Amino acid sequence: MADSFDRRGFLVATALPAAAFLARRLPSQAQIKRERSTPIAPPNDVFVTSLPRLMEIAGVPGIGMIVVQDGRTPWEHYAGVMDAGTRESVATNTLWPAASLGKPVFAFAALRLADDGKLDLDRPLKSYVPDHAPNDASGDRITARHVLSHSSGLRNWRNQTSDRLVPDFEPGARFQYSGEGYYYLLRVVEHITGMGFEQFMQQRLLGPLGMSSSTYAWRADMGARVVTGHDRGRTATVYWKDLGSRLLSAAEQSGRPLASFTSEDVAAAMARMTPAPTILPNFMIPNAAATLITAPRDYGVFMTQLLTGSLAAVAPRAESRRLMFTSHTPINSALSWGLGLGQETHGGDNYSWHWGDNGSWKNFMLVHPATRSGIALFTNGSRGLNLASRVMTAATGSEHEAFLWL
């Protein structure tokens, strides 16, 4: 029959216009890739024009990006909204939960302590803070070098107070990503310096670099500037916002700034709360592994120091910074981990990288040490790393194996 319904023909006929529509909106890989005059550069205009469409598909309402090159900041880009409900636009002073992008910042500061002769990278952490972990033959051998290279054997996080902090294998044997290890090293840094962790980071790194929008704790002025997280229509506020506000009240009552609180002080204040929050590192602030809040411009300042070490008052020596860019713990044929950063061997080129994942906030940073160039992307959507993969390709002219592993 001439008027019979041909389902296959209908699908083909409707699919072609849709494909043509998308092709007009989304650039091809050939369009966004470029000839590489420097390994990391601002994405081209074709790609930037496509970003709103990519963000809409990924369900990422807002982004902030910055590129650094040899001590300069030639490009930054902000797009979208802080909250899909309020529709307030992302701005240069918008704050982002950095998630695990806070780990390299802490690693940088820890290596400077080692350069100053105050932290021994190969001394067992147990000898600094005997009360942090139970006695265990393998666990007693964990060092700062193991923690920074994610070879301590500790799990990522404990979620119950009954979980024992002991390694799953002999420290140094292989890779296993661990936020617990970073918190262990936080305790050691507090012991060495006699400061609360936030105070240490502000005095030794964030303050001297002028990173005034960055903190691992919480500040009263931050609430209105921090982006909301998004996950397929669901929204979330920063999970430690309530705890941070309660700790600020506790600090005010004590007559001391919250930044001066050590991990013991924070735990004691939490124990006095009703109801008392879970007192485990994964639920505490400040946390070297997960609770940095920052702005792209601030993070660009950090990446510049990471790559150049130009401010001698805060930067580790060149040989110590090289430890961050050098393979220490192998993962697979393309990826490994240095002291604080992931390593990617890519077509004869060596990149260093890290990602951040606090659920509804996903971030990524990539640096090329040989040319002292880098890029960081912050997003407020749970599919932000899908977007990051496209951004890094646009910024470097090639795809990156790190995204196959994440």
N, C-alpha and C positions, 0 to 999 in steps of 0.2 A: 504494500500500500504506500502511495506517495506521501501520505501524511503520517505514516507510522513514526513513533518516537525512537530515534537512534541515539541511545545513551552514550555510546562511545564517541559518536560524532559530536554530540553536545559538549562532552568533556573537553574534547580537543578544541572545539570552537571557542569555548569560554576560557580555556587555559592560555591560549595564545595571546589574547589581549591583556590578560593579567600579567603574563611574563613580560610583555612589551612595556606595560605600565611600570613594573618594578625596575626594568632595565633603565628607564628614564630617570629613576630616582636613585638607584644604587650604583655606584661606580664599579667597574670590573677591577680585578686584582691588578691588571696591567695599568689601569688608570691611576691607582693609588700608589703603586710602586714607582720608584724613581731612580735615576742614576745617583749613585751615592758619592757625593763630594765629601761628606763626613758621615760616619756611621749612624749618628742619631741627629735628626734635624726636624724642624716643624713639619707636620703633615701638610701636603699640598692643598691648594684651594679646592680642588675637585673633591678631595676627601672631606675637608671641613664642611663643605656645602652639604655633603651627604649625612653628616652626623645627626641632625635632628631625626631623620628617618631611621637611622640605625638605633638611636636611643629609644624611639617609639616601639620598634620591633622587639628590642631586648627588654622593654619595660623598665628602663633606667631614666627616671625623671630629671636628674641633674648630674653634671660632671664639672670637674675642675682639672686642668692640665697645665704642666709647665715643662719647658725644655731648658736645659743648661748646656753651655758650650764654653769650655776653657775659661771658667770664671765669670762668664756673662750669662744673662738671661734674655735670649733674643725673642722669646715667644711664650705667651701664656694664653689660655683660652678657657672661657667659662660659658656654660650653656645650660638651659633648662631651669628647673625650679627646685627649691629646697624641700618642698612638701607638695605632693600632688593635690592635696586638699586646699591648702591656703594659696597655692600658686605664687608664693613669694619667689622672686628670681634669685638664682645663684649669683653671688657677687665676689669680688676679689677678697673680701674679708669674711666670707662664709667659712665655717669650720667643718671639718670632716673627721669622723672617727678613723684613724689610720690603721687600726687593727694591727696586724703583724708587721706593718711598715715601721712600727716603733722598735722592732728588734734590731735592725741595723743601726739605728740612732744610739741605742744603748750599747751595742757592740763597739761602736766607735769610741764612746766614752770609757768603756772598760779597757780597751786597748791603750788608751792614753794613761789610765791608772797603771797598767803594766809597764809602760815606758817610764813612768815616774818611779818605778821600783816599789810600788805599793801593793800590786796584785801580781802573784806568780801564776802564770797560765798553766803551769804543770804541778802546782801544789794541790793536793786533795781539798775540795771545798769543805769537807767534814772537819778539817783542822781549823778552819776559820769560824764556823758556826756548828758546833757539835750537836746542838739541839734540834736542827732543822729536819734531819732524816734519821730513821732508826739505824742501829748498827747492822751493817750487812757487808759481807766480805767484798762483793763487787761494788756496791754503792759507795763504800768508803774510799774507793779509788777514783771517783768522778772528779774531774778538774774543770777549770774554766775553758780550757781548749776543747774538751769534750762537749761542753754545753754549747759553745759558740759554733761548733761544727756539727751539731745535732748527732753526736755519736755517744751520748751519755748512757743510752739504753733506757732512759726514763720515758714513760708514756707522755702523750701530749698533756692531758690534764686528769687529775683525780676528780671525781664527782661525788664521792661519799667520804665522810670522815674516817670510815673504817678501812679505806684503801691505803695500803702501805706504800711509801715512797721508796721503792727499790727498783733497780734496773731490770729490764727483761733479758739482758745479755751483758757480757763483759764490756765495760766502757771502752770505746775505741774500735770495737769489732765491726760495726756497720752503721748505716744511717737509720735514724728514727727521729722524726720531728718531735720536738718537746718544748712546750711552753713552760712546763714544770721546771725544766732545767734553767730557763731564763729567770724564773722567780727565785730559784735557789741561788743563782749568782747575784740577784738583787740583794738578797739577805747578806751575802758576803760583802758586797760594796758598802752597804750600810754599816757593817761591822768595821771595815777598814777605815772609812771616812768619819764615822761617828755622826753621820747625818741621816735624816730621813731621805728616802730615795728621790722624791720630787725635789727636795731642797738641793741635793747633790746635782741632779740633772740641770736645774735652773742655774746654779752657781757655776758649774763647770762647763756647761755646753750651751744650753738654750739661751740663757741670759747674754753671755758674751757674743753669741752669734746674732743677737737681736731677734730671736724667734719668739716674739712677745705673744703670738697667738697659739703657742704650743704648750701643752701640759699633759702629764700622765695622771694627774689627779682630777680635781674638779674646781671650777671657779664660779662664783655667783653670776658673773657677767656673761657666761657662756651659753646659757639655755636658749636664748633667742637667735643665736648665730649658728647653732649646730644643725646640720641637715637631718631630716627624718629618713629612716630607712624604708625601703619598699620591697615587697616580695609578692608579685602577681596579684596586685590589688590590696594586699594587706600592708599596713604601715606599722612602724615600730620606732620608739624613741631609744636613745642610747641607754643600754641596759644598766649602766651604773649611775645614771643621772640621779635617781632617787637616793641611792646609797651615798653619792657624793654630797647631796644636799644635807643629808643627815650627819655626815661626817663634818661638814662645815659648821653645823650647829654644835656638835661635840667639841670641835676645835675652839669655837668662840667661847663656850662655857669653860674650857680649860685655860683660856687666856694665851693660847699658842696658835700660830698659823698652821693650817693643815699640812702645808708643805714640809714642816718639821717633823711630822709624825713618822716614826719608824713602822715597820710591819707589825712589830709587837704592839705599838700604840694603836694602830688601826684595828688589830684583832681585839684588843681590850675594849675599844669603843664600840665595836660591832657586838661584842658579847653583852654589853649593857643595853643594847637596843631591844625594844619590844614591838614585834617579835624579833628575835635575833637572826640576822642573815646567816647563811652557811659560811663558816669561817674556813675557807679553802682558797688557795691562790687564784683559781679560776673565777672566783666571785668577789675578789678584793681589789681595791684601788689604793694607791697606784700599783700598776702591774707593768713591769718592763716588757712583757711579751705582747700586751694586747690593748692597753688603755690610752695610748697616745692620741690626743686630739690636736689637730694642726690645720694649717692653711697651706695651699699649694706653694705660695711664695715662701713661707717658712721652710717647707720641705725642700724647695729649690736651693735655699741657702745651705741646708745641710748637705745636699748632693754636691754642691760646689766644693765644700770642705772635704767631703769624702774623696773627690776626684783630684783636688789640687793641694789640700793641706796647707793653704796659704796663711791661715791664722795660727801661728805657732803656739799661741797661748792655750789653744784647745785641741788642736789636731794631733793625733799620734804621728810618730816619725814615719817617713816614707816606707821603710821596710815593714813597719807594723801595719800600715794601710794596705800594703801588698798582700798581707795575710788574708785580708778580706776578699781579695780578688783572685786568690790562688786555690786550686782544688786541694781539698784535704780529705773529705769523706766521699767516696764514689757512690753514685746512685744508679746510673746506667751508662751506656756508651756516649750519651750526649750531655748528661747532667751530673753535677757533683755539688758539694758544699764547701765553702771556705769558712773563715771565722766571721760569721755574721751575714753572709750573702750567698745565694745560690750562684752556681757557675754554669754557663752554657758554652760548649764548644760548637761553633756553628760555621760550617764552611770555611774553616781555617781562621775564623774570627773568634775572639773570646769576649763574651758579655757576662756581666754580673747582674743579678736581679733579685727581687723579692716580691711576694704578693701579700695582700692583706685580706682577710676574710672574717668579718664579724657578722655573718649571716646576711643581713639586709644591706650591708655596706661592703663593697668589693673594690680593691685598689691594686695597682701594680706599678712597680718602678723598674727601670732598665737603665744600666749605665754601660758605657764602653770605655774602660780605663785608658786604653791606648790613645784615644783622642780626647779624653776628658770631657765627654759629652754624655747627657742622660735625659731621661724623660720620666715623669711621674703622672699617673692618672688616678683621680679619686672619683668614686661613684656612690650614689645612694640607692642602688638597686641590686638585688640578689643575683642578677645575671650580668653584673658588671664586668666579670672576667671575659665573657664572650665579646663584649665591646672592646676590652683591653687588647685582645688578640688582634683585632682589626687596627687599632690605634698603633700598636707596636710595629705591625707590618708597614703601615703608612709612614712611620717615623724612621724606619731603618731600611726599607726597600726589600725586606725578606720576612718570611714567616719564622716563628721561633718554637723550638721543640719544648720549651718550658710549658707551653699551653697543652701539649699532649699529655704531660705528666700530671698537671693540676687537676 
